[in-house]
Amino acid sequence: MAIKLSANYSKKLGLPQYSSHSFSASVEIELTDITQVQAEVQQLYALLQHAVDQEIQHPGFVPQANDQSNRNGHSNGSGHSNGNGRIYQIKNERWNCTVGQQSFIQRIIHDNKMDKDEAENLSQMLFHMDVKQLNKMQASQLIEDLLVKAGKPARQNRWQSQHQASQAA
């Protein structure tokens, strides 16, 4: 008896100017033993997630805001737009991601006694820009990579651990 197992992983990300891009990957395999299903599903999910996450980092053309801060009633010196019209600024530092992401990046670095240059180098390697210049999508990826670098489980594993803990309770 042959069992067909189909897996698909898809991700859609918002970009500036109400734009977005998405990428998905699918695979289909045949199994002969139903006891292999759970292990194969986990392996396929991890494989597809990694492949999609690597490819979606290259968004191609991204529309640029035309002086977004002036259209939203903010002066050019007050902060920085993240593409959705919101201006973020903390302690006179301009960051392109959300305040929460900025705070989380700084907390990961502090709590794990990392050198700020590690985060900067990782940002340069992944996106060819400084941490403060990252948009929300890029900051999310940086956060995931910083957590992995700090020895924390990846997002999927963190969710599974929380889910398993709640199931056991």
C-alpha positions in Angstrom: 0.0 0.0 0.0 1.5 3.4 -1.0 0.6 6.5 1.0 1.0 9.9 -0.7 2.1 12.7 1.5 1.8 16.2 0.2 3.4 19.2 2.0 3.2 22.9 1.2 4.8 25.9 2.9 3.8 29.4 2.0 4.8 32.8 3.3 3.4 36.2 2.4 5.1 39.4 3.6 3.9 43.0 3.5 6.2 45.6 1.9 6.1 49.4 1.9 3.4 51.2 -0.1 0.8 48.5 0.5 2.8 46.1 -1.5 3.5 42.5 -0.7 5.2 39.4 -2.0 4.8 35.7 -1.3 6.6 32.5 -2.0 5.6 28.9 -1.5 7.1 25.5 -2.1 5.4 22.1 -2.3 6.6 18.5 -2.3 4.9 15.2 -2.6 6.4 11.9 -1.5 5.2 8.3 -1.3 5.4 6.3 1.9 5.0 2.6 2.4 4.7 2.6 6.1 2.0 4.8 7.9 4.2 5.0 11.0 6.6 7.1 9.0 4.1 9.9 8.5 4.8 12.0 11.6 8.6 11.9 11.1 8.2 12.7 7.4 5.8 15.6 8.1 8.2 17.2 10.5 11.2 16.7 8.2 9.3 18.1 5.2 8.0 21.1 7.1 11.5 22.0 8.3 12.9 21.6 4.8 10.2 23.6 3.1 10.2 26.3 5.7 14.0 26.7 5.4 13.8 26.8 1.6 11.0 29.4 1.5 12.6 31.6 4.2 15.9 31.7 2.3 14.2 32.6 -1.0 11.7 35.2 0.3 14.6 37.3 1.6 15.0 38.5 -2.0 11.8 40.6 -2.6 12.9 42.1 -5.9 11.5 45.5 -6.7 10.2 47.2 -3.6 8.3 50.5 -4.0 9.8 53.4 -2.0 7.7 55.9 -0.1 7.8 59.4 -1.5 8.6 61.5 1.6 6.1 59.5 3.7 6.8 61.6 6.8 5.6 64.8 5.2 2.3 63.3 3.9 1.5 62.1 7.5 1.9 65.5 9.1 5.3 64.7 10.6 8.4 66.7 10.1 11.4 65.0 8.4 13.4 65.2 11.6 10.9 63.6 14.0 11.3 59.9 13.1 11.4 57.4 10.4 8.6 55.7 8.5 8.3 52.0 8.2 6.2 52.2 5.1 2.8 52.1 6.8 2.7 55.7 7.7 3.8 55.2 11.3 6.9 57.0 12.6 9.1 55.3 15.1 11.8 56.9 17.2 13.3 55.9 20.5 15.9 58.0 22.4 16.8 60.0 19.3 17.6 56.7 17.5 15.8 56.2 14.2 14.8 52.6 13.5 12.8 51.4 10.5 11.1 48.5 12.3 8.5 48.6 15.0 9.2 49.8 18.6 8.5 46.3 19.8 11.0 44.8 17.4 13.7 47.4 18.3 13.1 46.6 22.0 13.2 42.9 21.4 16.5 43.0 19.4 18.1 45.1 22.1 16.8 42.8 24.8 18.1 39.7 23.0 21.6 41.3 22.8 21.6 42.5 26.4 20.1 39.3 28.0 22.5 37.0 26.1 25.5 39.2 26.6 26.1 39.5 22.9 28.2 42.2 21.4 26.1 44.7 19.4 28.6 44.1 16.5 27.3 40.5 16.3 23.8 41.8 15.5 25.2 44.4 13.0 27.4 41.8 11.3 24.4 39.4 11.0 22.2 42.2 9.6 24.9 43.1 7.1 25.4 39.4 6.1 21.6 38.9 5.6 20.4 42.2 4.2 23.5 44.3 3.5 22.3 47.1 5.8 22.5 48.3 9.4 20.1 46.9 12.0 18.4 50.3 12.4 17.6 50.3 8.6 15.7 46.9 8.7 12.0 47.0 7.9 9.6 44.8 9.8 10.1 41.7 7.7 13.8 41.9 7.9 13.8 42.7 11.6 11.6 39.6 12.2 14.2 37.4 10.4 17.0 39.0 12.3 15.2 38.3 15.6 14.8 34.7 14.7 18.5 34.4 13.7 19.7 36.2 16.9 17.6 33.8 19.0 19.1 30.8 17.3 22.6 32.3 17.7 21.8 32.7 21.4 20.9 29.1 21.7 17.1 29.6 21.9 14.9 27.3 19.9 13.5 28.5 16.5 9.9 29.8 16.3 8.4 26.5 15.4 10.1 24.8 18.3 9.1 27.5 20.8 5.5 27.1 19.7 5.7 23.3 20.0 7.2 23.6 23.5 4.5 25.9 24.7 1.8 23.8 23.1 3.3 20.6 24.6 3.5 22.2 28.0 -0.1 23.3 27.9 -1.2 19.8 26.8 0.7 18.3 29.7 -0.9 20.6 32.2 
